[in-house]
Amino acid sequence: MYSEQVLDHFQNPRNAGEVENADAVVEVQNPACGDILRLSARVVDGRITEVRFRAKGCVPAMACASRITEMITGKSIDEARAVKKEDVIASLGGVPAASGHAGQLATDAVGELLKKLNG
């Protein structure tokens, strides 16, 4: 049902936790399914140097949260803004059609994070 990449990110999440002394912290929720994603990040010289997540939700939501932290670390704010839901889902080998909301939650959280970082 789930790709190898989805299961790997779910079972071995990357960047789980909180960034100490974060420059920005956001929490977004999908009211339809109850998934919650919290991101915290630090930026140095216009680049995201560290990002961590805490999430509650389905397997794809956890996997997308883990994966997106990898995808935006090291990127400028503009580069991070360019990461789309489809990019996250494709990088995980896809998710079931009914789980597309997981990629949306991850990109929505990044969007909110970038708004805070951009001031």
Buried (B, 14 or more C-beta within 10 A) or exposed (E): EBBEBBBBBBEEBBBBEEBEEBBBBBEBBBEEBEBBBBBBBBBEEEBBEBBBBBBEBBBBBBBBBBBBBBBBBEBBBEEBBEBEBEBBBEBBBBBBEEBBBBBBBBBBBBBBBBEBBEE
